[in-house]
Amino acid sequence: PPLLTVGCRIDGQQGWEQAQIFDYDLILLDVVLPKIDGIVLCRKLRSIKENTPIILLTSRDSSEDKVKGLDAGADDYVVKPFNFEELSARIRALLRRGTESLSPIITRGDLSLNPSTCEVNYAGNLLNITPKEYGILKLLMHHSQRVFSCSAILDKLWSFEEIPTEDTVRAHIKGLRQKLKKAGAPKDLIQTVYGLGYRLKMPQKVAEDSQNYQETQIEKVESQAFKIEENKGSEMKSDRSDKFDSAMAKIWERFKGGLSDRLDVLTQAINAAIEEKLEPELQQQAYREAHKLAGSLGTFGLENSSKIARKIEELLQQELPLKEEEKFQLSQLLNAFQLQVDRESKNNKYEESQLNNKEPQRSPLLLIVSPDSKLSQDLVTEALKQEIQAQAFSEISSFLKIIKNKNFPNLSLNSNAILLDLDFDGNYEKVLKDLAAKAPLMPVVVLTNQGELSFRLKVAKLSVNSYLQKPVKPEIAINVALDVLEEARTKAKVMIVDDDRHLLETLQVMLEARGINTSILNDERLFWKTLEKTAPDLLVLDVEMPHANGIELCQVLRHDPRWSRLPVLFLTAHTNADIRHQMFAVGGDDYVSKPFIESELVTRIFNRIKRTKNIL
């Protein structure tokens, strides 16, 4: 990214004077400022700088405050505490807006994009794509020799709304590939560079003629070792995060150095308030310090300390003299604040000790199991060509032993995939059942000489992701494995609604230990708000709840087009015919009886998620 020249001023008056002298590409403005407050300054700035982007920073997140800020002329509004990376993304987006101009039609082979009309064609066929799909395609076409990670795409295209997870990018890429394929494009037009991200795959001649083309060549594999070093792509991917954490650690150290002075101001003001000697000037100073602490501590991850500082800030806004109840609250809050800051500071992620203990990211691994040594060797060689790790096993028994003992990193998560040759001496059904039980989220691709329908039916019932009949080209087998692995890496999200808090927490621990993002809710009155915020892949509803039962919630869900196809699994202590009829009549997909067996519930959830992903 380009280097930015940054100027800083500590009050509104200095900012106003500086803005009249220099032309800035962007102004970042706090709302609470000495001398001239941020809203007034924003109006003054807008009167002389009509097109300069302005971002307001504030701890006030009410709709009324946001309206005031935007009406004053701000382009964006960021609430403290904020995520620094999100703020950086918003700044980059506003800077791009100021310099971006309409471009001529972009053409890459048979693919063309018209920025003026926002239309995309492939071989003369108009594509019906969403705005985000258009943005992704435009980005890849503009920089056709560059690889974009999911986080880089998020930075470019999700600047003003709440930034989603990387799974959202993968979902958009998948939809875009399907639409391009329908228009006649090859399946890998948008190519996955494993461990790095995505790029546009161009015909060789087009690539050589591209103005921005830089010749690249993947080094040939010099040995056919069955293991390779850690994928360098994952190191590149984590490099940016490490640099950011290192910079934040330095800022945290400076912030800690001034923390005691801020605490002294708060202590002095609160003691003066208790003795009814608090002067307005000291009250205002303490209010500003509490305001700064509330925003800064939250940004550094000290959430509880931030909340206490926010309460102190609110009380310091009250008119003098303070009521006895308010004095008591301030005294209690100050003591709690000092204890909480000390506790959270020790475990803060930006502490040097925490950074030193951070585990390196691991790259995914293909586990190849086959008694055919030549097939294994060919598959490993192809994996190496595609810059991914691979390890082969010739004996099914040694492989199962490793699976049982969980000797591979992230074995219970979806970071690895298995290529399993079923043509071995032994019970393949037992092997597949063991895999489903020990590593349920690891995708499995099977290879076999058998192609009979009866055999395929048996295998299909055993949680297999893909079935390949031999002989099969190594590149096809590896690409299929990568496809199912990419789908598996899109972490599933489950939302559970039940009025039993203990049960919810148990289920959350159980599912998250198996790699599933789990949101829990024990007050069904917040159901709709939580549903829209979470956007789960599967919903688990208790049938009996005090304010609205699960059957009623499911009925409401099915009447909304956005959620009409969301899978719903019921939990119920009553399984009589009438209850079962009601559950399925309102659109339930499955149910589990209480008390349930842990393995049964987990299996039902996994199977439902896998089925949903296959449909989508």
N, C-alpha and C positions, 0 to 999 in steps of 0.2 A: 504494500500500500504506500501511497505518497506520504512524504514527511509533512507535518503540519507545523506552522509557526504559531505559537500560542502566546497571547498576552493576558495577564491576570491583573485585576483591580479588586480592592477589598471593600469598596462602598459604591453606592449608586452615583454619587457626584463625580468620583474619579472615572467611573465607567462612561458617564455621559460626555465628559471632557475628552476622553480618549477616542470615543466613537466619532466625534466631530472632526478629529484630526486625521484618522486613518480609515481606509476602506477595508473592512473585514469581510471575509467570505461567509462567516457564520458567527453569531453571538449566542453564548450560553449564559443564561441569566437566572440568578437565584431570586425568588420572590421576596424573601425577608432580607433586606439590606439596610444598613445605616444610611442616613441623610436623604436618599431618594429610594423609595421601595420599588421592587421589581416591576409591579404592574404599571406604576406611573412612568418608570424609566422605559418600559416597553412601548408605551404610547408615544413618548418623546422620540424614541429611536425610529419608530415606524413613520413619524412625520418627516424625517430627513433621509431615511433609508428604506424606500418602498419595497425593494426586492431582496434585501438581505435576510436570509433565514434566521429566525430567533427561536431558541428552545428555552422554555421556562423550567426551572427546577424548584420543587416545593414539596413540603410534607403534607400539604392540604389536598386531600383527594376527593372532596365532595364535588358533586356535579356543578354546584354554584361557583365554586372556586375555579373549576376548569373553564366554565363559560366566561368568567371574568378575564382569565388569562388569554383565551383565544379571541375574545372580543377586543382585547387590547392590542392584538396584532401578532400574537405568537403563532408560529407554524406548528409547534409541537409542545407537549406538556408532559414532563416526566416526574413521577411521584417518588419521593424519597421514602425509605431506602430503595435504591435501584441497583440493578446489575450493571457493572461497568461495561461488560461486553455488549449488552443491549443498548446502552447509551452510545457507545462507539458506533454501533450499527446505524442508529438513528442519525448521528452526525454525518456519517458517510453518505447516507441516503439523501439528506438535505443538500450536501455538497454536490452530489451527482445531479440533483434536480436543477441546480443553478447552472451547470455547464452542459447538460445534455441537449442535443439538438436532433432534429429529424434526420435520419440517414436514408440513403438510397436503398433500393431493394437489395437484400442480402441473398446471395445464391451459393449453395454448396452442393455441387452435383445436381441431382433432380429436385433437391429441396430448396425452396425459395420463401423468403419472409419479407413482407412489405410493412415497414414501420409506420407508414402514413395511414394505412387502412387496417393495420393489425391483422392481416390475413396471412395464412401459411398454406403453401401448396406443395404437394409432392407429385412429380410427374404429371402436373396439370390437375390433380385432384385436390379440391379445397378441404382442409382439415377443420373439423368442428372441435376446437380446443378451448379450455378454460383460460382465464387471465393468467393464473399462475403457471399453467403449462406453457402458455405463450412466452412468459417471462423467462422460464428455464430454457426454452428452445432458442430464444433470442440471445441469451447469455452464451450458450454453447456455440452458436453460429458466429457470434462476434469474435469469439476467442477459440477458434476451431482446433488449435493445437495445444490448448491448455486443459489440464485436468482440474475439475472443480470438486472439492469435497462437499459433503452435505452441509457442513457448517458454513462454508464459503457461499453456497447458494442461499442459505438462510440469511446471511448478512446482506446479500444483494437484493433479495426480493421480499423479505418480511421485516420491514423497518418500523412501520407505524403501528401495526396491530400487535397483539401479544405473540411473541415469537414462539412457534411450536417446537416440537421435538424433531430430530432428524428423520424419524419414521415418516413424518408428513412428506418430506422431500422424496423419500423412496416410493411412497404411494403415488405421488404426482409423476415421477419418472416411469413407474409401471403403467399408469394410464396413458401417458404420452407414447410409450412404445407400442401399446396396443392400437392406438389410433393411427400411428405411422405405418404399422404392419398392415392394417386394413386398407390403407391407401397404396400399398404395394412396396413399401420400403422394407429392406432387410431387417430381421429381428434385432441385430446388433448395431443398428445405425447410431443409437445412443449406447456407447460402449462402457461397460464397467471395468475400470482399471482397479483391480482388487486391492483393497487396503488404502487406496488413494481417493477414489471418487469416480466421476463420470466425464466423458468427453465425446465429441461428435466424431464418428468414424467416417472419414472421407475416402473416396476413390483416390488411388495413388496420384493420378495426373492432376486432379483438383488440388490435392495437398501440395504438390510441387509448385503449382502456379500461384498458390495463396501468398499474398503480400507478407503476411506475418509468419509464414512457414519457417520452422526451424527443424533441421533434419534431426531425427531421433532414431535410434536403433537399439533394440533390446539385445543385450549380450547373449551370445549362444551359451547353452548349457555345456560346460566342459566335463562334467562328471554326472553320472546317473545315481548319485547318492540317494538314499531313501529318506534322508533328513536334510533340511536346509536351515540356514540361520534365521533368526527372527526377521520378519519382513520389515525392510527399511521404511516401507510406506507408513507403517504405524508410528515409527519414530518421527517422521516428518509431520504426521497428523497431530502428534502430541507436542511438537516443538513450540507451536504458537501458544498452546495452553500453558506450557512450562514457563515461557517468557512472561506471559501475563501474570501468572502466580508470583513469579520472582519480583516483578515490578510492584505488584500489590503488597508483597511482603515488606518492601522498602517503605511504601507509603504507610503501612500499618505501624512500622517501627517509629516513624516520625509522629504519627497520630498519637501513639502511646506516650510519647515524650511530653505532649501537651495535655494529656488527660488529667493529671493531678491539678494543673492550674484551673482547668474548667470545673473540676470537682470543688476546688477551693471557693470559686465564685458562687456555685450553688449552695455550698455549706454556709457561706457568709450571708447570703440572701435569705435562706430559710431560717437561720438562727435569728436574724434581724426581724423577720416576719413574726416569729414566735414571741419575740420581746416587743412587738409593735413598734419597731424602729426602722422598718424597711422604707427606704427612700425610693421614689419612682425611678430614678436613674439606675440604681442598683437592681431594682426589679426588672427593668428592661434589659440590662446586661445579662442577668441570670436567665431571663426568658430566651435571649438569643443563644446563650450557651446550651441550654436544654434543647432548643430547636436543632442546633448543629449536631449535638450528640445523638438525638433521635434519628436523624438522617444518616450520619456517618456510621454509627454502630450497626445499624441494620444492613448497610451496604457491605460491611466487613463480615457479616454473618452472625453478629451478636444480637439475635432477634429479641430475646427476652429483655436484655438491657435496653434495647431500642424502645420497646413498649413501655418500660418504666419511665424512661426519659420523656416519652411523649405525654405521659400522665402528669409528670412534673411541669412540663411546658404548658399544659392546659390550665393547671392550677395557678401558675405564675401570671396568667393572663387576667385573672380575676381582679376586681377593683379593690383598692386598699381602703381600710384595713381588712385583712382576711378574717374569715369566720374561724371560730375555735375548731370546728370540724376540718376545715381546710388546712389549718396549721398542723393538726395531728396527722392528716394524710401526707402532707409534705415531709414531715419528720420520718414517718414510716417508710415512705417511698425512697427517701435519700439513703436510709440504712439498707434497704433492699437493693437499691441500685449499686451501691458500693460492693456488696457481696456478690451480686450477679455479674458485674463487670469482671471482677477478679476470677470468678469461676469460668465464665465463657472465654476470657482471654487466654487461659491456659490451653484450652482445646481449640482455639481458633485455627482454621486451616492455613492462615497466612503466617502463623508462628514458624520460625526457622526450623524448629524440631519437627513440626508437622510436615513441612515441605520435604525435609530430608527423609522422612519415613514413607513418603508417597510411593506406592507400588507402580512400576512401569506397566504400560498397557501391553497386552498380549495380542498378537495377531492370530487370526483364525487358522485352523489346521484341518486338512483332509485326512481321514483315517481310512486307509485302503486295506481291505481284508479279502485275500484270495489265495487259494492253493496253487494257482497258476502263476509261477514266478515271472514269466515273460509278460503276461497281462499286467501284473503289478508294476513291473519295471517301466512298461510303456505309459501307464497311468501317472506314475511319479514324474517321469520325464516331461510329460505334457503339463503337469501341475507346475513344475519348475519354470517352464516356458512362460506360463501365465503369472509368474511371480507370486506364487502362494506356497505355503508350507504343505508338506505331505509326509506321511509315514506309513509304511506298509507292514502287514502281518501275513505270514504264510499259514499260521495255525490259528484256527478259530478259538481254541482253548486259551492260548496266551492272551489273545485280544479280550476275551470275556473276563479274564482275571483282572486285567487292567481296568476294564469298565467297572467291575465289581468293587475294586479298591479305590476307584476315583483317582488314579494316578496322573490324569491329564488335567491341565489348567482349565477352569471354567467348564468342567465336564457336565455339570447339571444345567448349564446355561446353553444358549443357542449360538456359541462361538465356533463350534466345530461341526463337521458333517462326516457321514460315514458312507463309503462306497463298499457295499457288501456283495461278494460273489456267493450265490446260494448253491453253487455246484461243489459242495464239499460232503464228506462222509459224516453224517450226523443229522440231528433233528433241527431243521431250519426254523420250524414254528416255535420251538422252545427258545432258540437264539433271538428271534425277533421279539418275543414276549419279554425276554430278559432285558433287551435294549429299551423297550418301551417303559419298563418299570424303573430301570436304573438311570436312564438319561432321556426322559420323555420329550425334551425340547430339541434334542439333536436330530436333525433331518437325516433320513436314511434313503439312499438310492440303491436298489438291488440290481444285480446283473445275473442272468441265468440263460442257459441254453433252452430252457423249457418255454414254450409259447402257448400251451393249451389253455383254453378258457377256464377249465376247472382249477388249474394251478394258479392262474392269475387271480381268480376269485378268492382262493385261500390266502394269497399274499396280501390282497387288497384289504382284508379284514384285520391285518396285523400292523397297522399304523406305519405303513410305508409311504414315503413321499413321492417316489417315482420308480418306474419299472422299465428296465432296459433289457432287450433280448439280444444275446450274443449271436454272431459277432457284432461288435460295435466299435467304431473308431474312438481312440482315446480322447481326442479333442471334444467329441460329442459327449462322452461320459463326464468329462471334467466340466464342460459348460453346463450340463444338466445339474451337476452337483452344486455349482456356483449359483445357479438360478434358485434352487431350493434353499440354499444357505442364505441368500440375500432375502428371500421371503421370511425365513425364520428369524433373521436379525431384526426384522420389524417387530419389536417387542410387543407382545399382546397386552392389552389393558382390560382389567376386569373391575367392575363396580359391584359392591355387595351392600344391600340394604337390609338391616335387621335391627330390632330394638335391643338385642342382647349384645352389649359392649364387649363382654369377655369372648363370646363366640366370634365376633368380628375381628378382634385383635388376633385370635388364634388362627383364623383363616388367612388373615393378611400375612402373618409370619410364615405360614405353611406355603402359600402360593409364591410369595416373593423369594423364598429360599429356592424355588424352582424356576426363577427367572421371569415371573409374570408381575407386571406393574399392577398393584391392587389398591383401589380406593374404597374406603369404608364409610358408611353413613348410618348413624343410629337414630336419626330423626327424619322420618319420611316426609315431613313438611318441607324439607329442603331438597327434596328429590329432584325437581325439575332443574333448579339452579345448578345443583351438583352434576347432574347428567350432562348438561350443555357444556359445563366447564371441563368435565373429564373426557367426554366422547369415547366411551369404552367400546371394546370389541365384543364383550359379553356382559350381560346383566344378571346378577343373582338376587332374587327377591324372596324374602320371608313371606309366607302367606298371611300369618297373623301378626298385625302391628296395631298399636293403639289408635292412631289418627287416620290412617288410610291403609287398607290391607294390600298385600302384594297383587292380588287379582285385579283390584281397581287400578293400581298403578300400571299394570301391564295393559289394561284396556285403554287407558289414557295414552300410553306409549304408542299403541298400534293405530291410533287415530291421527298421529302426526306423520306425514310422509317422510320426514328425515329419519325417523326411528322405527318405521314400520317393519323393517327387516332385521332389526337388532336381535340377536339370539337371547332368549330369556330362559333361565333355569330357576325353578322354584325350590325353596326349602320348606318342608312342611312336616308337622307332627301328625297330621291327619291324612290318611291315604284312602279314605272310603271312595266309593264310585262317584258320589256327587262332587266331592272336592276335585278329583281327577278330571271329571268332565268340565268343571268350571275353569281349571287351569289351562286345559287345551283349547277350550272354546274361546278364550280371550287372546289366544295366540302364543301360549307357552310352548317352548320347544322340548323341555325335559323337566324332571323333578327328582329330588333326592329326599328320602325320608329321614326325619330326625328321630332318634340319634343316628348319625351316619358314620360309616367307616371312612377314615381319612383317605385311604387309597382309592375308594370308590368315587368320592367326590372329586378328587384330583383328576382321576381318569376321565370322568364325565366332562369336566371343564376343559381338559386338554383336547379331548376328541371333538368337542363342540367348536373350539377355537380353530383347530386344524381344518375341520369341515368348512367353516366359514371362510377361511383363507383360500381354500381350494375353489370355493364358489366365486369369490371375488377375483 
